[in-house]
Amino acid sequence: MSATIFSKESKEELLGTLKKRFDKHMGRHEGIAWEEVEARLLANEDKLRVVAEMERTEGEPDVVGTTDNGEFVVVDCSKESPKGRRSVCYDQAALEARKKFPPETSAVQLAKEIGFELLTEAQYKELQTLGAFDLKTSSWVQTPDAIRAKGGALFCDRRYDHVFTYHNGADSYYAARGFRGRVVI
């Protein structure tokens, strides 16, 4: 991820956007006060950069709960897979193995650059309890090593009011497939 330098105005703009989304979707984070979230973001410039990059790539990050330690969990809550993170294969090995028309990068590499990991299958399904996401797109999720070792990778979406997990070759990529991530603040 590029070293974002925040001006006072850009911080205020980002925090304003996040607060507006936070207030609009209170069901995602009942019992959590925006002031606490804002204070944690302002106290940790690295986490603020991650959230800013989630926003820049159209992930629409929002707080979706807390960890057992009381940290806030921020996840990409865009209706569809984030537009700024689509058309990527699964990981670097898949990118290197792709002979014709390789994408620019991979989901795992781009997630690393942003500063988070892809959602697990369980985290993806948990997100789907908060709303209907990926009705027209799909999102890569963390893939178990045993599947990845055989050349595959997992992705999820929501169709027919049901959350599905599928497999594909890790080197595949589509305009409608991206990935979602999470950061703990």
N, C-alpha and C positions, 0 to 999 in steps of 0.2 A: 504494500500500500504506500502511496506517496505520503511524504511527510506534510500533512495538512497543517498549515499555520492559520489559527483562528483569529480573525479580527473580532473586536467587540461586536460589530454589527453581524458578522456571520454566525457567531455563537448565539446571539439573541434571536436571529432568524431561525436557526436550527431548533433551539429550545422552544420557540414559539410554535413551530410546526409540530414538534413532538407533544407539547402540552395540548394543543388543539386536538390531536388524534387521541391522546390519553383521555381527555374529557369526553370525546365523542363515543368512546368504546369502554365505558366504565365496567361493563360486564366481564371484561378480560382481566381485570385487576381489582376486584372488590377488596376494600379494606386497606388499599395502598394510597398514600397521599402523594400527589405530584411533587410537592415541595421536597419530600425525601428523595425521590428519584432525581430531581434536578440537582439537589445538593451532592448526591453521589456522582453524577455526571461531571459536575463542575470540579469535584475533588480529584478526578482521575482523567487527565487529558488523553491518555491512551485509549480508555474506554469511550470517551467522547468522540475520538477520531474514528473508532470502529463504527459507532452508531451513525456518525456523519457519512461514512462510506456506505453503510446499509441504506441510508436515505438517498444518497447520490445515485446509487444503482437501482433505485425505485423499489426497495424492499418494504417501505412503509413500516419501519420498526416500531414496536409497541411493547409495553410491559405486559407479560402474560402470567406472572406469578412470582413466587419467591422460592429460593432453595431452602434446605433445612437449616442453613446458617443465616437466613434472613436476607440474603443478597437478592437483588431483583433480576429476573430473567427477562431479557429483551429478545424478541423473535421477529423475523420478517412476517408481517401480516398483510402484505399486498394481496388483493383478491386473486390474482394470477401470479404465477412464478415471476419473480422480479425481472422486468424488461432488460435491465442492464447486466443481467447474468444468464442470458440464454445462449443457445447455440454453442455449448461447450461439451466436450466429452467428459468422462468421469475423472480421470487422473492423469498424471504425467506419463506413466507407462502406456496408457491407452493412446495418448497424444503422440508419443514416439512411435508406436506400432502402426499408426494410421498412415497408409501409403499414399492415398489419393485424397486431395482436398481436406487437409487437416484443419480443424478449427484453430482460432488464435490461441486458446488456452484451455485449461481443464477446470472443472468445478472445484476439485480439491486444491489446485494451485491458486485459483482466484480467491477461494475462501481463506487460504493462508495469507495471501496479500492483504485481504480486508482485515484479518485478525480474529477470525472465528472458525468454527468447524461446521460442516453440514449437519443438518438435523439427523438424528437417528430415526429409524422407522417408528419407534415408540414415541419420540418427541413430535414427529409429524402427525401421528394419529391423535396425540394429545392436543395439538394445535387445532385439529379439525373439530374438536369438541367446542371450540370457541366461535366457530363460524364455518361457512362453506368456502373453502379455498381450492384453487386449481380445478375449476370446473371446465376450463378449456385448455389448460396447460398441464404440465407435469413437472415434478421436481426430483432431481437426484437426491438420494439419502445415503448416509454412511452404509457401506457394504461390508459384510463379514469377510474376513480374509479367505475363508474356504471358497466362497463364491468368486471373489476377485481373482484368486489363484487359477481359476478355470476360465478367466477372460470375461466374466460377467460383472454386472453392477445392477443395483436396485434403484428403482424410482417409484414414486407414488403420485396418485391424483385422486380426485373425487368425481365419481360419475354415478348417476342413478341413486343419489343420496347415500352412497356407500364409499368408503375409503379403500382403494385398491393398492396393492404392492405388486409390482411387475419386475421383470428382469430384461436386460438387453445386453448386447455386447458393450463393454466399457468404452470402446472407441466410437460408438454411435453418438450422433448429436443431431438435434432438431431445433428448428426455430421456436417451437412451443415448449421446449424443455430447458429448464434452468435449475436453480437450487435455492434453498432457503437456509438461513443460518441462525445462530443464537449467540448471545454474549451475556455474561453474568456481570452485573455491576454492584 
